[in-house]
Amino acid sequence: MSLLLSPAKLVLLAVHLAVNGDVASLATLAARHSTILRKDLLLRILLTYLPETLPSTQYVNFVQQLEQGVFSDTAGQEVDCSSVANLEEDEAARKVKKLRLLPLALPDLPVEAAEDVLTQFLLHRAYKVDEEAGLLDELPALLLPFLEHSPCIRNLLVSAILPLLRRNCEYYPHDPIPYTLHAFQQLPDRVAVSLLLSQTGKWDADLPSVGRDLRGLIGPWLSEERRWKQGNDAAEPPGESLSGAADGALCPGWEEVLHWLITHASKNWKVAVHAVQQWDGPTDVDLGGWSSLGLGDPQIDQLRQSYARAALASAYLIPEASLEALEGAYSVVAKVANLRGLEPVSTLASALAVLPPLAEQIPDEIMTAKTATYMRNDLLIPSNILTTPTDASVAFLQALALSAHILTRVGCPCTLRRAGELALLQDEREQKAEATKLIHILSNNGPKTDDKFWVKARNEILWLRDWGAEDGWSTDAVPRGVFSQVKRDFLELEILKALLSNTRYPLARSIYEDAPDRPLDKKLLQDTIYATALAAYDNASNPNRTRGGLKKCDDIIKAFPKTVRASDSQAKRIEALLQATHSLSDHRLVLKQGEPFTPVVLRVHSDPISIIAKILEQNPKSYTQLHDLLRLGALMVEAGLTTREKGHITAEQETSERASTEHRITAICINAALAEDDFETAYSYVVNRLSPRSSTTVAPRDDFAWRAALQAGKYRRTARTLPPTHLGTASANADVRHLEQRIECLATALRIAPPATLHEIVNAFRRAEEELEAALREEALREDEWDARGDAIRATGIGASAKTATVPGAAFATAAATTQAAPPQRHQRQRDADEDAAPMSLFDLSRATVLSAQRNLSALSGLQRSAGFGRLGGGGRSSGGGGDAGGRSSLDQRPLSAAGSAASAGSGGGGGGDGEDTTKRVRKRDQLREAAMGTLVSGVGWLVGAPPPSSMQSRE
């Protein structure tokens, strides 16, 4: 029946079939009425009324038949014409006129499709399907059958539909690009690249897909011909446009890809590194098999060169100083060398093990301070010598990557850019600071028992200085490395310190002492050993030299027997320091509350001798160890702790310092003994240690010795005072003995004190002498009282009775003889006491010296006492009568206090026959005075105007 329809009704019927998607009936209708339903008319009807949701496979064959003009056999097919059968012709004509068929051509239609209605239909239909139905995945089925029909269809399918379809439907369907196909094609290059790669590497799990995205999204997108310059422009080099300007660029879209790469290197370096590792550049594209990259060899070479430049630039822009980041940067270097056919770069592990010589491959043009600006600016311009892919730039970047990796692995985080600045700016201070920090961290964290580690560490540090320059490569050239401005001696010294601090003594000796070619001068090595030993000492916490830092100090000194000899002065001082410190470990010592003593305090103390006073304060009875303390002081002097002079002191200065230190320590012990009420020890130290032994050994005058002697002389015996352990030849009267000792201490103070202080000492001396005289008078009175009691007992007449036996010697006494002899004896003793109590002149100040000389006259004193006791005992009294012998024997049993002063109280004889001898008796006081006058004249006699002994004898 369709054969009877008018043209208007045929058109309306075709529209009706298109609206309903009845493509088969439409094909039959078109085949039967091809003269009326022309190709362009049918394409417009399809474009306008065919539903966009209709699958492309249902009408693409019909479109192909229209293009070919050959339809399949439709003889047996019927077309339902009921929709237009009842229409009047006029009404049908009016409806046809009201049809608003869309034009096939789009406003921005390519020139080559201007005369091709099928291409126009397919392009327009593709846009409508995407815009109206959003069925982007239907477009390949629509366009693939016509892929070879027109380049426009190929460009649309490969450069727009394929990347957009992969991005939205295959790679990241959860985050599609919110643009239609047509709108996407109109986007600026930068926006299009950003949208296509917006999800690339966003998560760590997606990093393995970075190369896929560049290959499957950017590659097809760049295949659009209109993005590339054609003809003569394509042969022109990109020039400076790669710095960011699009003018004159071979492909502005490609530049945007490079900018995306270096931008991610500075923000998310993992994306950039994975991109370079997984993508080989512009020729590595995935076009789905629908097309190929139609570029010539010159263009491809330019693109590869620019890609390699961007890859090197991204390595410099990595901001993270981690081993992973540096390994990624090193892989970029290796990939660039491989892409551009340069000298192969070994793997990172191999390079770190071998430390390749790279200095020879780096020209002088790179090693300038001006080149450092290229690491930050103009990274993509062809004139950038650092990012232009050449053997020199690759070797330089490899050296930086290895240097940064070594520093970061040890614990000094360093980026490639930082390593480049150290190498190019050549700032000696910064390089030295970095080297010092590196070796310090190695010293603190390195293993204590692995010599291989330290050998490798030393090799790496020296490699950082010259990047493996061969010996004799360029004797006049400055080393090229991150430590190029640091002298090798400095590095060797720091390495030596690290070895010693980690107890690698055999290794250090094998490198710096036993090696045929010693890295260090002997004097420099020696000074370093001493400095390191003292540093170990300063860091010690235990004063015991067999442990900790002191043991390390001792081991360091002994580790280099060829360099450090025991006879060296500095070695002696350190040995003395160790001995002195070790001696302190035997005592409890706290200098500050809550802070135990550490050895460094002794070495830096402004007054180390005062530490001995702290020892005496905190360790009771330690003052008795005077010999050990004097030895400690001598060690301090030998160690140079008591002098401010840093250099060597003369033997005379050391002798004087020793004497002064000995006097001071003795004084400190004297004061400590007095503080603990041990006067006997203090007295012993005064008379034995502070008194000058000879004219050649007199120590320099100081305020310590004489003040200690003065304090001992001022000390007064109390109930807490420790009793003497033995009496010797001294008086048995404790008070008299104590006063005599005090006077002797004051006499010592007079001898060693400066003239300006004598007044104070003389006053104390006078007071002590007055107290002694009072004590002697009191003792004489007690003797007289005892004698009177004996006389009273004899007067009772009970000679030999048992009752009188209680009186000592009563059985042998004769009352008559004793009665006759006693008064003369008492009278004589009274006269002697009166004479002793007479006022004394200034000569009596010699009493201190007399008491000192008394020790040398002990034989005389003992002889006098023996004579006196012999006479009292009976043998000496036989000449005066037997009865007297028995009576005087009672006095032999008097208390020791009375017997001790018998010589001074007097007992010349028993009867009248001895009166003449008694008159001619010389008092002990006068004997001692005469014996001491010579010493007084040489001592303090000149201060008080004492005459020489000869004049005294003549005057007597």
ABEGO torsion letter per residue (X at the ends): XAAABBAAAAAAAAAAAAAAGBAAAAAAAAAABAAABBAAAAAAAAAAABBAABBAAAAAAAAAAAAAGBBBBAAABBBBAAAAAABBAAAAAAAAAABBBBBABBAABBAAAAABAAAAAAAAAAAAAAAAAGBAAAAAAAAAAAAAABAAAAAAAAAAAAAAAAAAAAABAABBBABBAAAAAABBAAAAAAAAAAABGABAAAAAAAAAAAAAAAAAAAABAAABBBEAAAABBAEAAAAGBABGBABAAAAAAAAAAAAAAAABAAAAAAAAAABAEAABBBAGGABBBBBBAAAAAAAAAAAAAAAAAAAAABABBBAAAAAAAAAAAAAAAAAAGBBBBBBAAAAAAAGBBAAAABBAAABBAAAAAAAABGAABAABAAABBBAAAAAAAAAAAAAAAAAAAAGBBBBAAAAAAAAAAGBAAAAAAAAAAAAAAAAAABBAABAAAAAAAAAAAAAAAAGGBBBGABAABBBBEAAAABBAAAAAAAAAAAAAAAGBAAAAAAAAAABABBABBAAAAAAAAAAAAAAAAAABABABAABEAAAAAAAAAAABAAABBAABAAAAAAAAAAAAAAAAAABBBBABBGBBBBAAAAAABABAAAAAAAAAAABBGAAABAAAAAAAAAAAAAAGAABABABBBBAAAAAAAAAAAAAAAAAAAAAAAAAAGBAAAAAAAAAAAABBABAAABBBBBAAAAAAAAAAAABBBBAABBBBABAEABBABAAAAAAAAAAAAAAAAAAABBAAAAAAAAAAAAAAAAAAAAAAAAAAAAAAAAAAAAAAAAAAGBAABAAAAABBGAAABBAAAAAAAAAAAAAAAAAAAAAAABBBBAAAAAAAAAAAAAAAAAAAAAAAAAAAAAAAAGAAAAAAEAAAAAAAAAAAABBAAAAAAAAAAEBABABAAAAAAAAABBBAAAAAAAAAAAAAAABAAAAAGBBBAAAAAAAX
